[in-house]
Amino acid sequence: MKSWMIYEKIQELKRHKLNKSQTSKKLGIDFKTVNKYWDMPPDDFAIARQNAGCRRKKADIYKDYVVECLQKYPDMTAAQIYDWIKEQTGKKDLEFQERAFRNYVVSIREEYGIKKPEHSRQYEATEDPPFGKQAQVDMGEIILETVSGRSKKVYCFGMVLSNSRQKYALWRERPWTTRSFIEAHIKAFEFFGGRTQEIVYDQDKVLAVSENHGDIIYTDEFQIFKETIGFDVFLCHGADPESKGRIENIMSI
């Protein structure tokens, strides 16, 4: 029903002489979705929907959850939702690969007209804070070549003390979840012999699920961890390299 409504709205705006870009902006849906349905006759659309309904995918058992995540947090990546599903189900491995799930999430975005928002980057320079005041955290990923000549993606957690520039890095073979993200903090605190008063982060779904007019809503596990340890959090807007520049090159060390 949802896809039929989107199709009808696209056709209605087309009849009102709006172009594809205007229609995409007006409805808040991806341009590819508008382009796909723009010249499609109703009969062809009905057949396409019927055929799609006959081809059940392995990830369909989590479809409602995927749709709910994307509608609440449209900037979520497929990798983050994939990780969330594993956390919710307690499964080490799901019935489908992450690469196939990325395509599945793309199809859900198209079906429900959920466009991934574009975030502008903000820049703000900061001076060195006093000792013990601030640390900065970032996560990254790189692709390495194995001894067999194949490629493998590895994921990095980095923390740097803003004044002394002392650094800690932790690598793992799987994407970060909230739980593993917290464990990395504990290991970093043990390495440094304590924690700072404030930690600076990019906005990432493993620690914060949304921001509404400056009101940060953290994931449940990270909120408990933050309150238990007792440090303040500063979230950069749109990966601000000047305000978090001390950590940006952590993987080049």
C-alpha positions as CSV (number, residue, x, y, z in Angstrom):
1,M,0.0,0.0,0.0
2,K,2.8,2.4,0.9
3,S,4.5,2.0,-2.5
4,W,1.2,2.5,-4.3
5,M,0.8,5.8,-2.5
6,I,4.3,6.9,-3.5
7,Y,3.6,5.9,-7.1
8,E,0.3,7.9,-7.2
9,K,1.9,11.0,-5.6
10,I,4.7,10.9,-8.2
11,Q,2.2,10.6,-11.1
12,E,0.0,13.4,-9.6
13,L,3.0,15.8,-9.4
14,K,4.0,14.9,-12.9
15,R,0.5,15.8,-14.1
16,H,0.9,19.1,-12.4
17,K,4.0,19.8,-14.6
18,L,6.6,19.4,-11.9
19,N,9.9,17.9,-13.1
20,K,11.7,14.9,-11.5
21,S,13.9,17.0,-9.3
22,Q,11.0,19.1,-8.0
23,T,9.0,15.9,-7.3
24,S,11.9,14.3,-5.4
25,K,12.3,17.4,-3.3
26,K,8.5,17.9,-2.8
27,L,7.9,14.3,-1.6
28,G,11.3,14.0,0.2
29,I,12.1,10.8,-1.6
30,D,15.2,9.6,-3.5
31,F,15.5,10.9,-7.1
32,K,16.1,7.3,-8.3
33,T,12.7,6.3,-7.0
34,V,11.1,9.1,-8.9
35,N,13.0,8.3,-12.1
36,K,12.0,4.6,-11.7
37,Y,8.3,5.3,-11.5
38,W,8.1,8.4,-13.7
39,D,7.1,6.8,-17.0
40,M,5.9,3.5,-15.6
41,P,2.2,2.7,-16.6
42,P,0.0,1.6,-13.7
43,D,-0.3,-1.9,-15.1
44,D,3.4,-2.4,-15.3
45,F,3.7,-1.0,-11.7
46,A,1.2,-3.5,-10.5
47,I,3.0,-6.4,-12.2
48,A,6.3,-5.2,-10.7
49,R,4.9,-5.1,-7.3
50,Q,3.3,-8.5,-7.7
51,N,6.5,-10.1,-8.9
52,A,8.4,-8.4,-6.0
53,G,6.0,-9.9,-3.5
54,C,6.6,-13.4,-4.9
55,R,10.3,-13.2,-4.4
56,R,10.8,-13.5,-0.7
57,K,14.3,-12.6,0.5
58,K,16.1,-13.9,3.5
59,A,16.2,-10.5,5.1
60,D,12.4,-10.1,4.9
61,I,12.0,-11.6,8.3
62,Y,13.5,-8.3,9.6
63,K,11.7,-6.0,7.2
64,D,9.5,-4.3,9.7
65,Y,12.5,-3.6,11.9
66,V,14.5,-2.2,9.0
67,V,11.7,0.0,7.9
68,E,11.2,1.3,11.5
69,C,14.9,2.1,11.8
70,L,15.1,3.9,8.5
71,Q,11.9,5.9,9.2
72,K,13.1,7.0,12.6
73,Y,16.8,7.5,11.6
74,P,17.0,7.9,7.8
75,D,20.7,8.6,7.9
76,M,21.5,5.1,9.2
77,T,23.7,2.9,7.1
78,A,23.0,-0.7,6.2
79,A,26.0,-1.8,8.2
80,Q,24.7,-0.2,11.4
81,I,21.2,-1.8,11.0
82,Y,22.9,-5.1,10.3
83,D,24.8,-4.7,13.5
84,W,21.7,-3.7,15.4
85,I,19.9,-6.8,14.2
86,K,22.7,-9.0,15.5
87,E,22.6,-7.2,18.8
88,Q,18.8,-7.5,19.1
89,T,18.7,-11.2,18.1
90,G,21.9,-12.2,19.9
91,K,23.1,-14.0,16.8
92,K,26.8,-14.1,15.9
93,D,25.9,-14.7,12.2
94,L,22.7,-13.8,10.3
95,E,21.1,-15.8,7.5
96,F,22.5,-13.4,4.9
97,Q,25.7,-11.6,4.2
98,E,26.2,-7.9,4.9
99,R,26.9,-7.2,1.3
100,A,23.5,-8.6,0.2
101,F,21.9,-6.7,3.1
102,R,23.2,-3.4,1.7
103,N,21.3,-4.0,-1.5
104,Y,18.2,-5.0,0.6
105,V,18.3,-1.7,2.5
106,V,18.6,0.2,-0.8
107,S,15.5,-1.6,-2.1
108,I,13.6,-0.7,1.2
109,R,14.6,2.9,0.8
110,E,13.2,2.9,-2.8
111,E,10.0,1.1,-1.8
112,Y,9.2,3.4,1.1
113,G,10.7,6.6,-0.4
114,I,13.1,7.0,2.5
115,K,15.9,9.3,1.2
116,K,19.2,9.4,3.1
117,P,19.8,13.0,4.1
118,E,22.9,14.9,3.2
119,H,24.8,16.5,6.0
120,S,26.9,19.6,5.5
121,R,30.2,19.6,7.3
122,Q,30.9,22.2,10.0
123,Y,34.3,23.5,10.8
124,E,35.5,25.1,14.1
125,A,39.0,25.3,15.4
126,T,39.8,24.7,19.1
127,E,42.7,25.4,21.3
128,D,44.5,22.7,23.4
129,P,42.6,22.0,26.6
130,P,44.5,21.5,29.9
131,F,45.8,18.0,30.9
132,G,43.0,15.6,31.9
133,K,40.3,17.8,30.3
134,Q,39.6,16.2,26.9
135,A,40.2,13.1,24.7
136,Q,39.0,12.6,21.2
137,V,37.6,9.4,19.7
138,D,37.1,8.3,16.1
139,M,36.4,5.1,14.2
140,G,37.6,4.2,10.8
141,E,38.2,1.3,8.4
142,I,40.8,0.3,5.8
143,I,41.2,-2.6,3.4
144,L,44.3,-4.7,3.7
145,E,45.7,-7.4,1.6
146,T,46.0,-10.8,3.3
147,V,48.9,-13.3,2.8
148,S,46.7,-15.2,0.3
149,G,46.4,-12.0,-1.8
150,R,42.8,-11.4,-0.9
151,S,41.3,-8.1,0.4
152,K,40.0,-7.8,4.0
153,K,38.4,-4.9,5.7
154,V,39.4,-4.1,9.2
155,Y,37.9,-1.5,11.6
156,C,39.8,0.8,14.0
157,F,38.9,2.6,17.2
158,G,41.3,5.5,18.1
159,M,41.5,7.7,21.2
160,V,43.9,10.5,21.6
161,L,44.5,12.8,24.6
162,S,44.0,16.4,23.4
163,N,46.9,18.0,25.3
164,S,49.7,15.4,25.3
165,R,48.6,13.7,22.0
166,Q,49.2,10.3,23.5
167,K,47.3,7.8,21.4
168,Y,45.6,4.4,21.7
169,A,44.3,2.4,18.8
170,L,42.3,-0.9,18.7
171,W,41.7,-2.9,15.5
172,R,39.0,-5.6,14.9
173,E,37.7,-7.6,12.0
174,R,34.0,-6.7,12.4
175,P,32.1,-3.4,12.4
176,W,31.7,-1.7,15.8
177,T,28.6,-2.3,17.9
178,T,27.7,-0.3,21.0
179,R,29.0,-3.1,23.2
180,S,32.4,-3.4,21.4
181,F,32.6,0.4,21.3
182,I,32.2,0.5,25.1
183,E,34.8,-2.3,25.6
184,A,37.3,-0.3,23.5
185,H,36.8,2.7,25.8
186,I,37.5,0.5,28.8
187,K,40.7,-0.8,27.3
188,A,41.8,2.8,26.4
189,F,41.1,4.0,29.9
190,E,43.2,1.1,31.2
191,F,46.0,2.1,28.8
192,F,46.0,5.7,29.8
193,G,45.5,5.0,33.5
194,G,42.2,6.9,33.8
195,R,39.7,8.9,31.8
196,T,39.4,12.5,30.8
197,Q,36.6,14.9,31.9
198,E,35.3,15.2,28.3
199,I,35.4,13.0,25.2
200,V,34.8,14.4,21.7
201,Y,33.0,12.2,19.0
202,D,31.5,12.3,15.6
203,Q,27.8,11.6,15.5
204,D,27.7,7.8,15.2
205,K,24.8,5.5,15.7
206,V,26.8,3.2,18.1
207,L,26.6,6.0,20.7
208,A,23.8,8.4,19.7
209,V,20.6,7.6,17.9
210,S,19.4,11.1,17.2
211,E,19.8,14.8,17.9
212,N,16.8,17.2,18.2
213,H,17.6,20.9,18.6
214,G,20.7,20.0,20.6
215,D,19.1,17.3,22.7
216,I,21.2,14.2,22.2
217,I,19.5,10.8,22.6
218,Y,22.1,8.2,23.2
219,T,21.8,4.4,22.8
220,D,20.7,2.8,26.0
221,E,24.0,0.9,26.6
222,F,26.1,4.0,25.9
223,Q,23.9,6.2,28.1
224,I,24.4,3.8,31.0
225,F,28.1,3.6,30.4
226,K,28.5,7.4,30.2
227,E,26.6,7.9,33.5
228,T,28.5,5.1,35.2
229,I,31.9,6.3,34.3
230,G,31.0,10.0,34.6
231,F,32.4,11.8,31.6
232,D,31.0,14.6,29.4
233,V,30.3,14.1,25.7
234,F,30.8,16.6,22.9
235,L,29.4,15.5,19.5
236,C,30.9,17.1,16.4
237,H,28.4,18.1,13.7
238,G,29.0,16.3,10.5
239,A,32.6,15.1,11.2
240,D,34.2,18.4,12.0
241,P,37.9,17.9,11.3
242,E,39.1,21.2,12.8
243,S,37.5,20.6,16.2
244,K,38.5,16.9,16.2
245,G,41.7,17.1,14.0
246,R,43.9,15.5,16.6
247,I,42.3,12.2,16.0
248,E,41.6,12.3,12.3
249,N,44.9,10.8,11.3
250,I,44.9,8.0,13.9
251,M,45.0,5.2,11.3
252,S,48.2,6.7,9.7
253,I,50.2,6.1,12.8
